[in-house]
């Protein structure tokens, strides 16, 4: 599939093509602007078009231009990227509906070109259709010169398909609100659906043209769907609603089914302009009806090779399809609305799509709003208090991102001499929200880092897992020295609203710059046509080499006082050893110096110089038939001159040669120096110290000590490539051991990470499994500040479920968490223990076992239905003109109750006595006929 982009001017003129987009993603939303993102090489054809003032983009697939238009709003690249002029430009676009946020609402009395002083800062509509509202605001904006490219085909009377608008609304908007938010509020209330085609805005009666039902389109799990997790939310559930109208008018409605399933959950709804008690109660009943049960939604990933129905073509956002996640009869499946279609195109132009079906809250809110509109004829006056959000988080304002992110680093060596870098990430404290208001509901900052030049496991560089920080600085250690690094920080408030990421500049992690000490002076002796240079493995002052010592360079030259260079290297030693220097000329003096290097490549100053000359083999006074070890020149005796079996063991003393070529060698071989595959680069060497290997960069990767048997290995170690196996340090990053119990890719692992002040943390992690529709794992980690066993979500690494936590100073706790939200807990500390839970309304109920006493913090049920085995029955009852009260427990208790009551009248305690008590209730008598209240509690014996 061929995919490219076209670039237009705002007037519609074609400016050029972008033939090489990468990482191309589109997102289509029901009643939303949608988005398009991609990257583009900075030096590729058409890249200059991205720098225009207001370019517009269209998507072309197999030569067919799609009708959508996108506004190119964001682009940027990184000058430090290693790609140079070919580095990618990151481009972000929104759909043409986003043009509406370029115009705002002016006061109704404003005339284009005239002053706005003294005008009422509102724009009211009385008994207006959605078409009239949107068209009027567009006309006013274009009269001021804004949004010249937008057209529309709906009217005040009919929608874009010619259907009459069924409902009118009375609504008032504040001046200054942009038109995109206004249209979004209209669609969010269920008054209309909108869709942008090119620059033409189309508006429809809700649930008509933008809500086509496709009963024949069924997505099957295992065929069309690769992943299809279900999400359920109980945040919106309420059992009791208190509604308020004008003139102090109140109404309470109850959903007994919700109360029985979830307990008492209360909500409030203010209804300005409603004075009739019956109407107010009916409005409250409809509102509460939308809060009586948990809401569901699905996010599914489609298999592009298997699905028979093309998203965006066979169905569009707003339409209804079926999803056979339960493998039931398709005729009984519930229609699910397509809220979003997100499509990613790979390098070959092949699309992969994911869908959001039946959004958790939007559909429910729209259904409720339409029922309310039917009761009120769409009344939405300025005095009306909006519906409470369907959920517990009322705050939707995101905090600002930090103003800057600063990096600092330093290098250090571990006890094995391995070089690492530490990183400090800091940022200024955030004090404002994104809208300029005060940021007073602080949560945490989330931090991660990226090593752009370090790919692991065949994957592109990845951002590290996010770390929650309750401060403005955090540290990382055991990072690779000398690597490029970048960090990012975002602000998340107590309600979960997040800022965008703030990126740091890219820096180079610090490296070790301290060289090894100067090596000791070489000991040089003569050989036949060669020299032998010996190093004792120490420095010039007799000191040992440091832990990060890598190798000793042996340099030789015919010039006295020479400066060692790459051209003078004749050998390298891994420790105390002898280096043969061969291929030398007779009669010439050679000078030898040593240079030590560490693992970071730092070189020492050269050692003191030593010299010698190679020994001459044949002398002028050589006697006939006398050949000694000093008189044999190279290649003097050849194979043709040696008779078979002439030279035997008894005739051989020492054989010294720089090269030995044989076919088959049967012998006990003793080598006093070493065997190596090369002098530089990737090589293997066997010497008296053991076995060693180096990579192409000269870094020692394998070391086996002949003295101690110690083995050091840089890189991963695996017991196999498939099936059951163990992998040690497979990614080359943090220390990690992976356990694969089967042929699959699911594994459990143990890993370790360094903490502050040199501390060491360890974690034990299970493989992943599905729970509550999400990928889950168990994690046990031990640190210097907390140890915990917890259930986590693998996508966020946040706790989700039961957890056990303990610290050395604060005791231990058994808790239930949903990410950062604590529900119930049991804890034990030095001073005592407590049992408690955090309620949905923000309150808590806790039982404290302190050293001297037992405490209860919370409230008791107020005259609520009791179970037969309930230990306490509490409450208060208001009565008028009585001298006796009979109260029932509800059920018959399984044993006798002991009631205790207190009667109050105008804050005075009056005489009372319990006149009757049974397992079904009790009666209290008082000595007055006044109105008042009785508070009671009863305990079962």
C-alpha positions in Angstrom: 0.0 0.0 0.0 1.5 3.4 -1.1 1.0 6.2 1.4 2.2 9.8 1.1 1.0 13.3 2.1 0.0 16.4 0.2 0.6 19.9 1.6 -1.8 22.8 0.8 -2.1 26.5 1.6 -5.1 27.7 3.7 -6.7 28.8 0.4 -6.5 25.3 -0.9 -3.6 25.6 -3.4 -1.4 22.5 -3.6 2.1 23.4 -2.4 3.8 20.1 -2.8 4.2 16.5 -1.7 5.8 14.7 1.3 6.6 11.3 -0.3 8.6 9.8 2.6 6.6 10.0 5.9 7.4 7.6 8.6 5.7 6.6 11.9 2.4 7.7 10.4 -0.6 7.6 12.7 -4.1 8.9 12.3 -6.9 9.1 14.9 -10.6 9.7 14.0 -13.0 10.6 16.9 -16.7 10.7 17.1 -17.6 14.4 17.4 -13.8 15.2 17.8 -11.2 16.9 15.7 -8.9 13.8 15.3 -5.2 13.9 14.8 -2.4 13.0 12.4 1.3 12.5 13.4 4.4 11.5 11.5 8.1 12.0 11.2 9.9 13.3 8.1 13.6 13.5 7.2 14.8 17.0 7.5 16.7 16.8 4.1 14.0 14.9 2.2 11.9 16.2 -0.7 9.3 18.7 0.5 10.7 19.0 4.1 10.9 22.8 3.7 7.1 22.9 3.4 6.8 21.9 7.1 8.2 25.4 8.0 5.3 27.3 6.5 3.0 29.6 8.5 -0.2 27.6 8.2 0.2 24.4 6.1 -2.6 22.0 5.6 -2.1 18.2 5.1 -4.1 15.5 3.4 -3.4 11.7 3.3 -3.1 9.9 0.0 -3.5 6.1 0.0 -2.8 4.2 -3.3 -3.2 7.4 -5.2 -6.6 8.3 -3.6 -6.7 11.5 -1.6 -8.7 11.1 1.6 -11.4 13.8 2.3 -10.0 14.8 5.7 -7.9 17.9 6.1 -5.4 18.3 8.9 -3.9 21.5 10.4 -0.1 21.3 10.8 0.3 22.8 14.2 3.5 21.3 15.8 6.9 20.4 14.3 10.4 20.1 15.8 13.7 18.2 15.6 16.8 17.7 17.7 20.0 19.3 16.3 22.0 16.9 18.5 20.5 13.9 16.8 23.2 11.7 15.2 21.3 11.7 11.9 22.7 15.2 11.0 20.7 16.8 8.1 18.8 13.5 7.8 17.5 13.7 11.3 13.7 13.3 11.6 11.3 16.2 12.1 8.4 15.3 14.5 5.1 16.6 13.1 1.7 16.8 14.9 -1.5 17.8 13.2 -5.2 18.1 14.2 -8.3 17.6 12.1 -9.9 20.6 10.4 -12.6 20.7 13.2 -9.8 22.2 15.3 -10.1 25.4 13.2 -13.0 26.3 15.5 -10.7 27.0 18.4 -9.3 29.9 16.4 -12.5 32.0 17.0 -14.1 32.9 20.2 -17.6 34.1 21.3 -18.0 37.9 21.4 -20.9 39.6 23.3 -24.2 39.5 21.6 -24.3 43.2 21.1 -20.9 43.5 19.5 -20.6 45.0 16.0 -17.5 43.9 14.0 -14.8 46.6 14.1 -16.4 48.4 17.0 -15.3 48.6 20.7 -16.4 46.0 23.2 -16.4 48.3 26.3 -19.6 48.4 28.2 -21.2 45.3 26.5 -22.8 42.4 28.4 -20.2 39.6 28.3 -22.6 36.9 27.3 -24.3 35.5 24.2 -27.8 34.1 25.0 -30.0 31.9 22.9 -33.8 31.5 23.6 -35.6 28.5 22.2 -32.9 27.9 19.5 -32.0 24.7 17.7 -28.4 23.4 17.8 -28.2 24.4 14.1 -29.2 28.0 14.9 -26.6 28.2 17.8 -23.7 26.9 15.7 -24.6 28.8 12.5 -25.0 32.0 14.4 -21.7 31.8 16.1 -20.0 30.9 12.8 -21.6 33.8 11.0 -20.5 36.2 13.7 -16.9 34.9 13.5 -16.7 35.2 9.7 -18.1 38.7 9.9 -15.1 39.6 12.0 -12.8 37.9 9.4 -12.2 34.7 11.3 -12.6 31.1 9.9 -12.9 32.2 6.2 -12.4 28.7 4.8 -15.3 27.0 6.8 -18.6 26.3 5.2 -21.7 24.5 6.5 -24.8 23.0 5.0 -27.2 22.9 8.0 -29.7 25.6 8.9 -31.7 26.7 12.0 -34.6 24.5 10.9 -32.9 21.3 9.5 -29.7 19.4 9.9 -27.2 18.5 7.1 -29.3 15.6 6.0 -32.5 17.7 5.9 -34.0 16.4 9.1 -35.8 18.9 11.2 -34.2 19.7 14.6 -36.5 18.0 17.1 -35.6 20.2 20.2 -34.9 23.8 21.0 -32.7 25.0 23.8 -32.4 28.1 26.0 -28.8 28.6 26.8 -26.3 31.4 27.5 -22.6 31.3 26.7 -19.9 33.5 28.2 -17.9 35.7 25.9 -14.4 34.5 25.4 -15.1 30.8 25.0 -13.8 29.3 21.8 -16.1 27.8 19.2 -14.5 24.3 19.4 -15.3 24.0 23.1 -18.8 25.3 22.5 -19.5 22.8 19.7 -18.0 20.1 21.9 -20.3 21.0 24.8 -23.3 20.8 22.4 -22.3 17.3 21.2 -21.3 16.2 24.7 -24.8 17.1 25.9 -26.3 15.0 23.1 -27.9 17.9 21.3 -26.2 17.2 17.9 -23.5 15.2 16.2 -20.9 16.9 14.0 -18.5 15.8 11.3 -16.0 17.7 9.2 -15.6 16.9 5.5 -12.7 18.9 4.1 -13.6 22.4 5.5 -17.3 21.8 5.4 -18.9 21.4 8.8 -21.9 19.1 8.9 -24.3 18.9 11.9 -26.9 16.2 12.4 -29.7 15.3 14.7 -28.1 13.0 17.2 -28.0 9.3 16.6 -29.0 9.6 12.9 -26.4 10.0 10.2 -23.4 9.7 12.6 -24.8 6.6 14.3 -25.4 4.0 11.6 -26.0 0.6 13.1 -24.2 -2.3 11.3 -25.7 -5.5 12.8 -23.8 -7.5 10.2 -20.4 -6.2 11.4 -19.2 -8.5 14.2 -15.6 -8.5 15.4 -14.6 -11.9 16.7 -12.0 -12.5 19.3 -9.3 -14.7 17.8 -10.1 -13.7 14.2 -10.5 -10.0 13.8 -9.3 -9.0 17.3 -5.7 -9.5 18.6 -6.4 -7.8 21.9 -9.7 -6.7 23.4 -9.6 -5.9 27.1 -12.8 -4.8 28.8 -12.8 -1.9 31.2 -15.5 -1.4 33.9 -15.9 1.6 36.1 -17.9 1.9 39.3 -16.9 5.6 39.9 -20.2 6.9 38.7 -22.4 4.6 40.8 -24.7 6.5 43.2 -27.7 5.2 45.2 -29.1 8.5 46.7 -29.5 11.9 45.0 -30.4 15.2 46.7 -31.8 17.6 44.1 -32.2 21.4 44.7 -34.4 23.7 42.8 -35.3 27.4 43.2 -36.8 28.9 46.4 -35.2 26.2 48.6 -37.1 23.4 46.9 -35.5 20.0 47.7 -36.1 16.5 46.6 -34.4 13.2 47.4 -34.7 10.1 45.3 -33.3 6.6 46.0 -32.2 3.8 43.7 -32.8 0.7 46.0 -31.1 -1.7 43.7 -27.9 0.4 43.7 -28.1 0.8 47.4 -28.4 -2.9 48.0 -25.4 -3.7 45.7 -23.1 -0.9 46.5 -24.3 0.6 49.8 -25.3 4.2 50.3 -23.5 6.5 47.8 -24.8 10.1 47.6 -24.8 12.8 44.9 -26.1 16.3 44.5 -27.8 18.0 41.5 -28.6 21.7 41.5 -31.5 22.7 39.2 -31.9 26.4 38.9 -35.2 27.6 37.5 -37.2 24.5 38.7 -39.9 25.4 41.3 -42.3 22.5 40.9 -41.6 19.7 43.4 -42.9 17.0 41.1 -40.8 18.1 38.1 -37.7 18.4 40.3 -38.2 14.9 41.7 -38.6 13.5 38.1 -35.4 15.2 37.0 -33.6 13.8 39.9 -35.0 10.3 39.2 -33.8 10.4 35.6 -30.3 11.7 36.6 -30.0 9.0 39.3 -31.1 6.4 36.8 -27.9 7.0 34.8 -25.8 6.3 37.9 -27.2 3.0 39.0 -24.7 0.6 37.6 -21.1 0.3 36.5 -20.3 1.4 33.0 -18.2 -0.6 30.5 -16.0 0.0 27.5 -13.6 -1.8 25.3 -10.3 -1.0 23.6 -9.5 -3.5 20.9 -6.6 -4.0 18.5 -7.5 -5.4 15.1 -5.6 -8.0 13.1 -5.1 -6.2 9.7 -4.6 -9.5 7.9 -7.7 -11.2 9.2 -10.4 -8.6 9.7 -13.1 -8.5 7.0 -14.4 -5.0 7.8 -12.3 -1.9 7.2 -12.4 0.7 9.9 -13.1 4.2 8.5 -14.6 2.7 5.4 -17.1 0.0 6.3 -17.9 1.8 9.6 -16.9 5.2 11.0 -16.7 6.9 14.4 -20.2 7.2 15.9 -21.5 4.0 14.2 -22.6 0.9 16.1 -21.0 -2.5 15.6 -20.8 -5.8 17.6 -17.9 -7.4 19.4 -18.1 -11.1 20.1 -15.8 -11.0 23.1 -17.9 -13.6 24.9 -18.3 -15.9 21.9 -22.0 -15.8 22.1 -24.8 -15.7 19.5 -24.1 -12.5 17.4 -27.9 -11.8 17.3 -27.9 -11.3 21.0 -24.8 -9.0 21.2 -25.2 -5.5 22.5 -24.5 -2.7 19.9 -21.3 -0.9 20.8 -20.6 2.6 19.6 -17.3 3.3 17.9 -15.8 6.3 19.7 -12.3 6.4 18.2 -10.5 4.7 15.3 -6.6 4.9 15.6 -4.6 3.7 12.6 -0.8 3.2 12.3 0.9 2.7 9.0 4.2 0.8 8.9 7.1 1.4 6.5 5.4 -0.6 3.8 2.2 1.4 4.2 0.2 -1.4 5.8 -2.3 -0.2 8.4 -3.0 -1.5 11.9 -6.0 -0.2 13.7 -7.4 -0.1 17.2 -10.9 0.9 18.3 -12.4 2.4 21.5 -15.9 1.1 21.8 -18.7 2.3 24.1 -16.8 4.9 26.1 -17.1 4.5 29.8 -18.9 7.7 30.5 -19.8 9.6 27.4 -22.6 7.4 26.2 -24.2 7.3 29.6 -24.0 11.1 30.1 -25.6 11.6 26.6 -28.5 9.3 27.4 -29.2 11.0 30.7 -28.9 14.4 29.1 -31.5 13.6 26.4 -34.0 12.4 29.0 -33.5 15.6 30.9 -34.0 17.7 27.8 -37.3 15.9 27.1 -38.5 17.0 30.5 -37.2 20.6 30.4 -37.5 21.2 26.6 -33.7 21.8 26.5 -33.7 24.6 29.1 -30.1 25.4 30.1 -30.2 28.9 31.7 -27.2 30.7 33.1 -28.5 30.1 36.6 -28.5 26.3 36.2 -25.9 24.4 38.1 -24.3 21.7 35.8 -24.6 18.0 36.6 -21.9 16.7 38.8 -19.2 14.8 37.0 -19.8 11.1 36.7 -16.9 10.1 38.8 -15.0 10.9 41.9 -12.4 13.3 40.3 -14.0 16.7 39.8 -10.7 18.4 39.1 -10.0 18.3 35.3 -7.4 21.2 35.2 -3.9 19.9 34.4 -0.9 21.4 36.2 1.9 23.1 34.2 4.9 21.2 33.1 8.2 22.1 34.9 9.9 25.2 33.5 13.1 23.3 32.9 14.8 20.0 33.4 18.5 20.1 34.4 21.0 17.2 34.2 24.3 16.5 36.0 26.5 13.4 36.0 29.6 11.9 37.5 31.6 8.7 36.9 32.6 6.0 39.4 34.0 2.5 39.5 32.4 -0.5 41.1 34.3 -3.0 43.2 35.1 -5.1 40.1 36.6 -2.1 38.4 33.7 -1.6 36.0 33.1 2.0 35.1 29.6 3.5 35.5 28.0 6.9 35.5 25.4 8.4 37.9 22.8 10.9 36.7 21.1 13.7 38.7 17.8 15.1 37.3 16.4 18.2 38.8 13.7 20.8 38.0 12.1 23.9 39.6 8.9 23.4 41.7 5.6 23.8 39.8 3.4 26.4 41.4 0.7 27.0 38.7 -1.8 25.0 36.7 -1.9 25.1 32.9 -4.6 27.7 33.0 -2.6 30.0 35.3 -4.4 29.2 38.5 -2.6 28.2 41.7 -1.4 24.6 41.8 -2.5 23.6 45.3 -3.3 19.9 44.9 0.2 18.6 44.4 0.7 15.0 43.6 4.0 13.7 42.2 6.4 14.3 39.4 7.1 11.5 37.0 10.6 11.1 35.6 12.3 8.8 33.1 15.4 8.9 31.0 16.5 7.8 27.5 19.9 6.7 26.2 19.4 7.7 22.5 22.5 5.9 21.3 22.0 2.6 23.1 19.7 0.0 21.6 19.1 -3.2 23.6 17.8 -6.5 22.6 17.4 -5.5 19.0 15.0 -2.8 19.9 15.3 1.0 19.4 16.3 2.9 22.5 13.4 3.0 25.0 12.5 5.5 27.8 13.1 4.0 31.2 10.0 3.2 33.3 8.5 6.2 34.9 9.6 7.0 38.5 7.3 8.8 40.9 9.2 11.5 42.8 7.8 13.6 45.6 10.3 16.4 45.3 12.3 18.2 42.6 15.4 16.0 42.2 16.1 12.3 41.6 19.1 10.2 40.9 20.0 7.2 38.7 23.2 5.1 38.9 24.8 2.2 37.1 24.4 4.0 33.7 26.9 3.5 30.9 29.6 6.1 31.0 30.1 8.3 28.0 26.7 7.6 26.5 24.2 10.3 25.4 21.3 10.8 27.8 18.1 12.8 27.9 15.5 13.0 30.7 11.9 14.1 30.8 9.6 15.2 33.7 5.8 15.7 33.9 3.6 16.9 36.7 0.7 14.9 38.0 -1.7 16.4 40.5 -3.6 14.6 43.3 -6.6 14.0 40.9 -4.4 12.3 38.3 -4.4 15.2 35.8 -1.0 15.3 34.0 1.0 18.0 32.3 2.8 17.4 29.1 6.4 16.2 29.3 9.2 18.7 29.7 12.4 17.4 28.0 15.9 18.2 29.1 18.8 19.0 26.8 20.9 16.0 25.8 24.2 15.6 27.6 27.0 13.1 27.6 27.3 11.0 30.8 30.5 11.5 32.6 33.4 9.1 32.0 36.5 8.2 34.0 39.4 10.5 33.2 42.0 9.3 35.8 44.8 7.3 34.0 46.6 4.3 35.6 50.0 4.9 37.3 53.2 4.9 35.2 54.3 1.2 34.7 57.6 -0.1 36.1 60.7 -0.1 33.9 60.8 -3.0 31.4 63.3 -5.8 31.8 64.7 -6.5 28.3 66.9 -9.5 27.3 68.3 -10.6 24.0 67.0 -13.6 21.9 68.2 -14.9 18.6 66.9 -12.2 16.2 64.5 -11.0 18.9 64.0 -9.4 22.3 62.1 -10.4 25.4 60.4 -7.6 27.4 59.2 -8.6 30.9 56.8 -6.6 33.1 56.3 -7.3 36.8 52.7 -6.1 36.7 53.3 -3.1 39.0 53.7 0.7 38.8 56.9 2.6 38.8 56.7 3.0 42.6 56.0 -0.7 43.1 52.2 -0.1 43.5 49.5 -2.4 42.2 47.5 -1.5 39.2 43.9 -0.2 39.9 40.8 -2.4 39.6 39.9 -0.8 36.2 43.3 -1.7 34.7 42.7 -3.1 31.1 46.1 -3.7 29.4 49.7 -2.8 29.1 51.0 -1.6 25.8 54.5 -2.6 24.8 56.2 0.0 22.6 59.5 -0.5 20.8 61.6 1.9 18.6 65.2 2.3 17.3 65.2 5.9 18.5 66.2 6.7 22.1 63.8 8.8 24.1 61.0 8.1 21.6 57.3 9.0 22.3 55.0 6.0 22.3 52.3 6.0 19.6 50.0 3.6 17.8 52.9 3.0 15.3 55.3 1.8 18.0 53.0 -0.8 19.7 54.4 -4.3 19.3 52.4 -6.2 21.9 49.8 -5.9 24.7 49.8 -7.6 28.1 46.9 -8.3 30.4 49.1 -8.5 33.5 52.6 -9.5 34.7 54.1 -11.4 31.7 56.8 -11.4 29.1 56.3 -10.1 25.6 58.5 -11.4 22.7 59.5 -8.7 20.2 60.4 -10.4 16.9 61.3 -9.5 13.3 64.2 -7.3 14.4 67.5 -6.4 12.7 70.9 -7.6 14.0 73.3 -5.1 15.2 70.6 -2.6 16.0 69.7 -1.4 19.5 66.0 -1.3 20.3 64.4 0.8 23.0 61.3 -0.4 24.9 58.8 1.5 27.0 55.5 0.5 28.6 52.1 2.4 28.7 49.2 1.3 30.9 45.5 1.8 29.9 42.3 1.4 31.9 38.9 0.3 30.7 37.9 3.8 29.9 40.8 4.1 27.5 42.8 6.5 29.7 46.6 6.1 29.1 49.4 6.5 31.7 52.6 8.4 31.0 55.3 6.2 29.4 57.6 4.1 31.6 61.3 4.5 31.9 63.1 3.3 28.8 65.2 0.0 28.6 67.2 -1.2 25.6 68.9 -4.3 24.1 70.1 -5.6 20.7 69.1 -9.0 19.1 71.7 -11.8 19.3 73.6 -12.7 16.1 73.4 -16.4 15.1 76.3 -17.1 12.7 79.7 -15.6 13.5 82.8 -15.3 11.4 84.8 -17.8 13.5 82.3 -20.6 13.3 84.2 -24.0 13.5 83.6 -26.7 11.1 80.9 -29.3 12.1 80.1 -27.2 15.3 76.6 -25.7 15.4 75.5 -24.4 18.7 72.4 -22.6 19.8 73.9 -19.3 19.0 75.1 -20.2 15.6 71.9 -21.2 13.8 70.6 -18.6 11.5 66.9 -18.4 10.3 66.1 -20.9 7.5 69.6 -22.3 7.5 68.4 -25.9 7.9 65.4 -26.9 5.8 63.4 -30.1 5.6 65.2 -31.4 2.6 68.5 -31.5 4.6 67.1 -33.5 7.5 67.1 -37.3 7.1 64.2 -39.3 8.5 64.5 -39.8 12.3 67.9 -38.0 12.3 66.7 -35.5 15.0 65.1 -37.2 18.0 64.2 -36.3 21.6 67.8 -36.8 22.8 69.0 -34.3 20.2 66.6 -31.5 20.9 67.1 -29.0 23.6 65.0 -25.9 23.2 63.0 -25.0 20.1 62.3 -21.2 19.8 60.4 -19.9 16.8 58.1 -17.0 15.9 56.1 -19.2 13.5 55.4 -22.9 13.4 53.4 -24.4 10.6 52.4 -28.1 10.8 49.8 -30.5 9.4 49.2 -32.7 12.4 50.8 -32.3 15.8 50.8 -35.1 18.3 52.6 -34.0 21.4 52.5 -32.8 24.9 52.8 -29.0 24.3 54.2 -26.7 26.9 54.2 -23.0 26.1 56.0 -20.7 28.5 54.7 -17.4 27.0 51.2 -17.3 25.4 49.0 -18.2 22.4 46.8 -15.4 20.8 44.7 -15.1 17.7 45.7 -11.5 17.0 47.6 -8.5 18.5 44.8 -6.0 18.4 41.0 -5.9 17.9 38.7 -8.8 18.6 40.9 -11.7 19.8 41.4 -14.6 22.2 44.6 -15.2 24.3 45.8 -18.0 26.5 48.7 -17.2 28.7 50.1 -18.1 32.1 47.5 -16.0 33.8 44.5 -17.8 32.2 42.2 -17.3 29.2 41.1 -13.8 28.0 39.1 -12.3 25.1 38.7 -8.8 23.8 36.1 -7.2 21.5 36.8 -5.1 18.4 37.0 -1.9 20.6 39.8 -3.5 22.7 37.6 -4.0 25.8 38.2 -7.2 27.7 35.0 -9.3 27.6 36.1 -12.6 29.0 38.6 -13.4 31.8 39.3 -16.8 33.3 42.0 -16.7 36.0 44.4 -19.7 36.1 45.3 -18.9 39.7 41.9 -18.5 41.4 39.5 -19.9 38.8 37.6 -16.6 38.9 35.5 -15.9 35.7 34.5 -12.5 34.5 32.1 -12.0 31.6 30.9 -8.8 29.9 27.6 -9.6 28.1 24.8 -12.1 28.4 24.9 -15.7 29.4 22.1 -18.2 28.4 21.5 -21.9 29.0 19.8 -22.2 25.7 18.1 -20.2 22.8 14.6 -21.6 23.1 12.4 -23.6 25.5 13.1 -23.9 29.2 16.2 -21.8 29.9 17.9 -19.3 32.1 19.3 -16.0 30.8 21.7 -13.9 32.8 22.1 -10.2 32.0 20.4 -10.7 28.6 20.0 -7.0 27.8 23.5 -5.9 28.9 21.9 -3.2 31.2 21.0 -3.7 34.9 21.9 -7.0 36.5 19.1 -9.4 35.6 18.3 -13.2 35.6 15.4 -14.4 33.5 13.7 -17.8 33.9 11.8 -19.2 30.9 9.7 -22.2 32.0 8.2 -23.0 28.6 8.8 -22.4 24.9 6.9 -19.0 25.1 8.2 -15.5 25.7 6.7 -15.2 29.1 9.4 -15.2 31.8 9.9 -14.5 35.5 13.0 -12.5 36.5 15.2 -11.3 39.3 16.9 -7.9 38.9 18.9 -5.5 40.9 19.3 -1.7 40.8 21.5 0.7 42.8 19.9 3.2 45.1 21.1 6.3 46.8 24.3 6.4 48.8 25.5 3.1 47.3 22.6 1.0 48.4 21.5 -2.1 46.4 17.9 -3.0 45.7 16.6 -6.4 44.4 13.4 -7.4 42.8 11.6 -10.7 42.1 9.0 -10.6 39.4 6.5 -13.1 38.1 5.6 -13.6 34.4 2.6 -11.7 33.1 -1.0 -12.9 33.3 -4.4 -11.4 32.5 -6.5 -10.1 35.3 -9.5 -7.8 35.2 -8.9 -7.3 31.4 -5.3 -6.1 31.8 -1.8 -7.5 31.8 -0.7 -8.1 35.4 2.2 -9.5 37.3 3.4 -10.0 40.9 6.4 -8.2 42.1 8.5 -8.5 45.3 11.2 -5.9 45.8 13.5 -5.2 48.7 15.1 -1.7 49.1 16.6 0.3 51.9 13.4 2.2 52.5 10.6 -0.3 51.9 10.0 -4.0 51.1 6.8 -5.0 49.3 5.0 -7.8 47.6 2.3 -6.4 45.3 0.2 -7.0 42.3 1.0 -4.5 39.5 -0.2 -3.5 36.0 2.6 -4.2 33.6 1.7 -1.2 31.4 2.0 1.4 34.1 4.1 -0.6 36.7 1.6 0.8 39.3 0.0 -1.4 42.1 -3.4 -2.8 41.3 -4.7 -5.2 43.9 -3.5 -6.6 47.2 0.0 -5.6 48.5 2.1 -6.3 51.6 4.6 -3.6 52.5 7.0 -3.2 55.4 9.8 -0.8 56.5 12.4 -1.2 59.2 11.2 1.9 61.1 7.4 2.1 60.4 6.2 -1.5 60.6 4.2 -3.5 58.0 0.9 -3.1 56.2 -1.5 -5.2 54.2 -3.3 -2.9 51.7 -5.5 -2.9 48.6 -4.5 -0.3 46.0 -5.7 0.8 42.6 -2.6 2.6 41.4 -2.1 5.4 43.8 -5.6 5.1 45.4 -5.7 3.3 48.8 -8.9 1.5 49.7 -8.4 -0.8 52.7 -5.5 -1.6 54.9 -4.3 -3.5 58.0 -1.0 -2.1 59.6 1.2 -2.9 62.6 3.7 -0.4 64.0 5.8 0.0 67.1 3.0 2.0 68.9 0.2 -0.4 67.9 -1.9 -1.5 65.0 -4.9 -0.3 63.0 -7.5 -1.6 60.6 -9.3 0.8 58.2 -10.5 1.7 54.7 -10.9 4.9 52.7 -14.5 5.4 51.6 -15.6 6.6 48.2 -16.8 9.9 49.6 -13.3 10.8 50.9 -14.0 9.8 54.5 -12.3 6.9 56.3 -13.3 4.3 58.9 -10.5 3.1 61.1 -10.0 1.0 64.2 -6.8 1.9 66.2 -5.1 -0.4 68.7 -2.9 2.1 70.6 -0.7 1.2 73.4 -3.1 2.4 76.2 -6.5 2.1 74.5 -8.7 1.1 71.6 -10.0 3.9 69.3 -12.5 4.0 66.5 -12.3 6.8 63.9 -15.3 7.2 61.6 -19.1 7.0 61.9 -21.5 4.3 62.9 -24.6 3.6 60.7 -27.5 5.9 61.5 -30.6 3.7 62.1 -29.7 1.5 59.1 -30.9 -2.0 58.5 -29.0 -4.5 60.7 -28.0 -8.1 59.9 -29.1 -10.7 62.4 -25.5 -11.2 63.6 -24.6 -7.5 63.8 -22.8 -6.6 67.1 -23.8 -3.0 67.2 -27.0 -1.2 66.2 -26.8 2.7 66.3 -28.6 5.8 65.3 -30.7 8.8 66.2 -34.4 9.4 65.6 -36.4 12.7 65.6 -39.9 12.5 67.0 -42.7 15.1 67.8 -44.9 15.0 70.9 -44.2 11.6 72.2 -43.5 9.9 75.5 -42.6 6.5 74.1 -40.6 5.4 71.0 -40.6 1.8 69.6 -37.7 1.1 67.2 -37.1 -2.0 65.1 -33.8 -3.7 64.2 -35.3 -4.9 60.9 -34.5 -8.6 61.2 -34.7 -10.8 64.3 -31.3 -10.8 65.9 -29.7 -14.2 66.7 -29.2 -13.3 70.4 -30.4 -10.6 72.9 -29.6 -7.0 72.4 -28.8 -4.5 75.2 -30.2 -1.1 74.2 -28.9 2.2 75.6 -30.6 5.5 74.7 -30.4 9.2 75.5 -33.3 11.6 74.9 -32.6 15.3 74.1 -34.9 18.2 74.0 -33.6 21.7 73.3 -30.2 20.4 74.3 -31.4 19.2 77.7 -31.1 15.6 78.7 -34.4 14.3 80.1 -35.2 11.3 82.1 -35.8 8.1 80.1 -36.0 4.4 80.6 -36.1 1.3 78.3 -39.6 -0.2 78.8 -39.3 -3.2 76.5 -36.6 -5.0 74.6 -36.6 -8.1 72.4 -34.6 -9.5 69.5 -36.7 -7.5 67.1 -36.6 -4.1 68.7 -37.0 -2.0 71.8 -39.2 0.7 73.4 -38.0 3.8 75.2 -40.2 5.8 77.5 -39.6 9.5 78.6 -41.2 11.7 81.2 -42.2 14.6 78.8 -44.5 15.2 75.8 -42.1 17.4 74.0 -40.5 17.0 70.6 -36.9 16.0 70.5 -34.5 13.2 69.4 -33.3 10.0 70.9 -29.8 8.7 70.3 -29.2 5.1 70.9 -26.8 2.2 70.5 -27.4 -1.4 71.2 -24.9 -4.2 71.6 -25.6 -7.9 71.2 -24.7 -10.4 74.0 
